[in-house]
Amino acid sequence: MTDGQNLDSLLAAAMDQYREDRYEAAAKLYDSVLAQDPDNLEALGWRGEIAIQLDEYEVAAACLQKNLDLDPDGFEEYGKLGLAYYELEESEKSVRALLTAIERDDEDLVAHSNLGRALYDYFHSGAEQEAARIARDWVKRFPDNPDAAHMGAAVGGLTPPEKAVEAYVADVFDVFAQDFDQKLEELGYCAPQLLETLVKQHLPEGITGLDILDAGCGTGLCGPLLKPLANRMDGVDLSSGMLEKAADRGLYDDLAEEELVAFLKSRRGQYDLVVAADVLCYFGALEEAFAATHDSLRSGGTFAFSLETRPDTARYHLHPSGRYSHEQDYVLSAIRAVGFVIENYDRAVLRSEYGEDVKGLILLARRP
């Protein structure tokens, strides 16, 4: 067998393994090809693709970048290259690759989604003005794309919408669902525990049998903390990926994939306790969400939530992260205006981000 025949045989065998989802076996075969022919475009492209599947982002970036360098006219995987650079925290390279992916296919929704995340990192790398310029151009060109509409405004410093676009929120959390809990643990996320403490301080000791809603339940981090209090516990979230993780816990009586305010409006007087951990940071204006929560509670029912605050925020501000912070007096005024009585609130550190504390408010209110 000639060297060419041997390579062809290895390439065919690698593709067979790939089609059977045997990624590690396929990767070894493509590595064998590249050991003999380091510039083999087919092996570079597929090895890069498999590296993405295996979360081997250094390998992915190296293979895909070499593929691009060797064949700039034929290279098509700019979206995957941009993702690899994003995961390696090389935000400028990520942004450039993803912009090219969108130039080549402006309906590449994955590239749009990843561009929003990469722009946030690029902004925080010290390139605030360049990231903002790119973001403003992005939303100008694609005003109907949910990622561009939200993250373009967030990074670009444009007038924010009153709340995050639903499709944007669903997309973001679908992307993060697989390793969401691990990432939050790394950030020291503690909103569920803070709210658990606040709720237990307010409710009578030993109380059980409550009908509870975990609003914006995500993967169900609040579930184990709330379940001992529950007669029934429901969850609602926009992300199907998050809801699958919540369902795996086996704690919820019902999980609904629905926009929060619409869900609350359809559940008038059904709950004794509504908990919203790190949910209202995707709302700018809070009045509608507060009013719908009030009406979903029975008389005497309790609403506990966390949100991010900043003292220099006028009512609310959309940050480059894509999340909103709120001015404390606005929060207190808005929740009283819909009929709640504030029982307790406190400032707290909710998690860290880029090595800095994310400060917020935890609040418990009662429907009279």
N, C-alpha and C positions, 0 to 999 in steps of 0.2 A: 504493500500500500504506500503510495506516495504521500509526502507531507500534505499536499493539497487535499488528497482523499481523506487523510486522517483528520484534518481540520473540518472538512465537510461532515464527516461522521460524528465528530464531537459536537458540532453545531446542531446537527439533527437530533442527536441524543439529548442535548441540553434543552432544545425546544420541546421535545416529548415530555421531559420532566417538568418543565414550566407549565405546560398545558394540564398536567395532572396536579398542579399546585404544590409540587415538591420543590420548593424554592431553594432550599439548601443544596439539594443534589444538583439542580440546574446551575446554581452559582459555582459549584466546584468544577463543573464541566466547562463553563465559560471562562473560569480562571485558567483552566488547562489550555484553552485556545489562546488566551492572551499571553500565557507564558511562552508559547511558540511564536505568536504573531501579535505583539503589543499594540499594533495599529489596526487590528481587525475591527472594522466599523460595526459589523453585526454584533460581535461579542461585546464591544464597549457599550452599545446601546442597550442590549438586553441585560448585561450585568448591572448597568446603572438602574434599569427598571426594577430588577430583582432586589437590588440594595435598598431602594425605596420601600419595597414590600417588607423587607427585613429590618427596617429602621437603621440601616448601615449608611448613614448620611455622608460620612467622609468618603466612603467607597463610591456612593452614588454621584457625588459632586465631582470626584476625580475622573470617573469613567465618562460621565456626560459632558464635562468640560473638554476632555480630550477629544471626544466625538465631535463636538462643535468646532474645536480648533482644527481638526483634520478635514472636516467636511462642512464648512459654514453654509454652503448653499443647500445641502441636503438635510441638515439638522432640523428636527421638528420638536424636540422634547424640552422646549424652554420652560414650560410649566413645571415639569418635574425637576429641572435644574434649579429653578427658583425656589421650589419647596426644599430641596436639599440644602441650599444656602441659607434659607430661613432657619432650618433646624440647627444649622451650624453657627447661628447668630452672626452670619455675614450679611447684614441687612442691605447694604448698598448693592451687592451682587445679586441678592434675591430680588430686590425691587427692579433692577435693570432687566433681569431675565423674565420676570413676570410681566413687565410692560411689553416686552417683545412678544410673549405668548399672546397677550391680548391684542397686539397689533396684527398678529397673524390670524387670530380667531377671536373676534370681539364677543362671541357668545360662549367663550370658555369660562363657565361659572366658577370652576375650581380655581382658576388663575385669578379671577376677580376677588374671590374670598381670601386667597392667600396674600394677595396684594395688600388688602386692608391690614392684615396682621404684620406684614413685613414693613409697611409704612410706619406703623406705630413704633416698631423697633428702630427703624431708621431715624425717626424723629428723636428718639431717646439716645441715639448714638452721638448726638451733637450736631446733626444735620437738620435742625428744626426748619430753617427757611426753605431748603431744597425739598424736604419731605412735604411741607405745606404747599409749596408750588405744584408739586406733582399731584397731590391730593385734590387741589382745586381744579386742575386740568382734568383729572379723572372724573370728578362728579359733573363737570361741565359737559364732557363728552358722553357720559353714560348716566344721565339723571334718573333713568328708570331702573337701573341696576341696584338692588337693595344694599349691597356691600359698598358700592360707590356713593350712594345717597347718604349712608350713615357714616362710614369711616372717612369718606371724602370730606364731609362737613366737620367731623371730629378732628382730624389731623390738619385740615386746611383752615380751621378757625372760622368757618362759615356759620351763618345763623342756624342754630340747631332746630331740628324738629321737636315737637312736644314729647315724643317718645321714640324709642328705637323702632325701626321698621321690623315688622314681625318676621319676614323672611330672612332678614339679616340675623336676628337673634337665633332663630331655629338653625340656620346654617352654622353659625359660630359654635353652638353647643353640640351640634351633631359631630363637628370636627374634633372637639375636645373630649367627647364622651368616653372614649376608650380608656384614657389615662387621666381623667379629670380629677378623681379623688387624690391620686398621687401628686399631681401638680399643686393642688390646694394644700396638701399636707406640707409640701416643700415651702409654700409661702406662709405657713403658720396661720392658715385660715381658721378662725374660731367663732364666727358668727353663730352657728348652730348652738354651740355650748353656752355662749353669752345669752342667747334667747331662752334656752332651757332654764338657766339659772333665774332669769327675770320672771319667766312664767311660773316657776315653782315658788318663788318668793311671793307672788301675788295670789295664786290659787290656794284654797284651803288644803292643809296638809292631808295627804292620803287620798285626795280626790281621784276618781276614775270615772269611766263611763261617759266621756265627752265625745261629741262628734267633732272631728278635727279636720281642717284642710291645711295641707302643706302646699302653700301657694308658690308656684315656681319651684317645684320640688327637686328638679335636677335629678341627680343619681340617687337621691333619697338620704342624704347625709343627716337630715333632721329626723328621719323616720325612727331610728332606734331610740332617740331621745324622747319622742312624743308618744310612741306606741303604748308605754305603760299607763298613759292617761286616757287612752282611747276606748270608746265603745266601737267607733267606726273611724277610720282614717283614710281620707282621699288625698290624691295628689293631682296637680295639674301643671303642665309644662308645654312649651312650644316645640321642644326638641324630642323627636321620636327616639334618637339615640340615647338621650338621657333617660327617657322613660323606660327603655329596655333595661338599663342598669338598675333603675328603681324597682322594677318588677322582679328582678333577680333576688332582691332582699326578702321577698315574700311577706312584707309587712302591711301593704296597702290593700284596702278593700276595693278601691277603684282608682285607676289612673287615666287621666284624660289628656289628650293632645289637643290643646285649645288655647286661644289667647286668653289671658288672665281675666281681664275686665268682662269680656263676654261670658266667660264661665261663671264669674261671680254674680252677674246679673241674672243668670238662669237658675241660681241657687238661693233665692231669697229666704232668709230665716232658717237655713238648714244647719248652721254650725254654731258650736259653743266656743270654738277657738280657731282662729286663723293665724298661721305663722308664715312670715315672708322673710326668709334669710337671703340677703344679697340679691333681691329681685327688683326692688324699686330703683336701683341704680341704672335700670334700663328704661325708666320713665323720667321725663323732665318735669312736666306738669303733673302734680300728684292728685289733684282734686277728684278726677273721675275714678281713679283706682281706690282712693279712700272712700268715696261715696258707695261704690259697688261693694267694697268689703263690709262697710257698715250695714248695708242692707242684707248681706248674706248671713249675718250673725243674728242669733236670737237675742231677746232682751237679756241684758246682763252678760252677753258674750264678750270675749276678749280678743284683741288684735295685737300681736307682737311682731315687730319688724326691725330690720337693720337697714341703714343706708349710709352712703358716704357723704361727708360734710366738708365744707371749706368756709372759713370765715369771710373770705373776700368774694364769695359767690352771690350774685344778685338772683335770688330765687333759685335758679338752677343753672348749671354750666355743663356743657358737653366737653369731655376731655379727650385728648388724643387716644386714650385707651378704648374709646367707644362707650364709656360709662359716664353717667351723670353724677355730679355731686350737688348737694342742696344746702341752702342757707338755713340754719337751725330755726330761726324765727319763722321763716316761711313754712317749714314742716309743721311746727306747733300750731300756727294759725290755720293751716289748711286742714289739719285733722280735727281741730275743734269746730271748724266751720261746717263740717258735714254731720256733726252731732255726737262725736266721741268725747268722752271724758278722759283726760290723760291721767293715768295712775302713777307712772314712773318713767323716767328717761335718764340716760346717762351717756356721756361721751366714752368712746372705747376705740382701741386699735383693732381693726377687723382682720388684717393680714399685712404682709409686706409686699412691695413691688419695686423692682430695681433697687433693692436694698434699703428702701425707705418705708416707714410705717404708713399704712393707709388708715386714716382716722375717720371715724364715723359716729353714728348715733344709734343706740338701741332704745326702743320705746315700746311701752305697753299702754294700751288704751282700752277703755270699756264702753260698750254700747249700753246706755242707761235702760 
